[in-house]
């Protein structure tokens, strides 16, 4: 992680810690023999599992087949990881390219650096491919998975805690985050900062609950539940971004991610209004997942019990001479 802007401008940080603050882990990786087990990766994996689990429950409740969300996630997750890393590398290219930089570090995803904007954009492309293969509409899938994505982000942010990165400005608040580290250039960072990872994690949990409530209250469909997630997340990201001191590009005094949040928020609200007028309510259950109907048909056929067909020829009751036997 580069030296934070605030630290570069004010020198090394050494804030007295007379009260209990949130501690940072002493290490973010454990070794199983020669194999490194990185906490950052585990946080992402846990987030994916939570998103697929909750998304599957919501998809089935909407009338879909129980394996559809997982099948589509096989496409969405790899695309999302690639997109998140690409967005980070492109917007923070100065960290990897130029004099004294190691471009191979751009592939070191375990050291942190995933941009949510790129992850959602590329993840949507992967989800679209998966939806096409399954024959389900992408907006309906997005609605089902939306709160799960928010919870996945909540889990993933704890990876920043293990890596001691993306913290905020110095603070004396009782929930401040202790940071003890020495940067690659020798800069000593020893102080208490805003735990922006925790702020965003809690905000994402709130966003997930908001989407679930709004979806039930207003019977959202056709991608509107996903739009609520996007709009609510960008509001939180805007004010949390203001607290961060890691290096970032600025445009007219605002960090790049602030401008991205503004534009994405406007797009989400416009989508909500337009689609809400065109397609009020939610998709019919039998229209979102052909696999669910197919499973029912297969089950009904398998459950049938073969019954003998009665002989059309009546049984003879005489002795052949026309008199009863």
Secondary structure by P-SEA (a helix, b strand, c coil): ccccaaaaaccbbbbbccccccccccccccccccccccaaaaaaaaaaaaaaaaaaaaaaaaccccaaaaaaaaaaaaaaaaaaaaaaaaaacccccccccccccccccccbbbbaaaaaaaaaaaaaaaaaaacccaaaaaaaaaaaaaaaaaaaaaaaaaaccccccccccccbbbbbbbccccccccccccaaaaaaaaaaaaaaaaaaaaaaacccccaaaaaaaaaaaaaaaaaaaaacccbbbbcccccaaaaaaaaaaaaaaaaaaaaaaacccccccccccaaaaaaaaaaaaaabbbbbbcccccccccccccccc
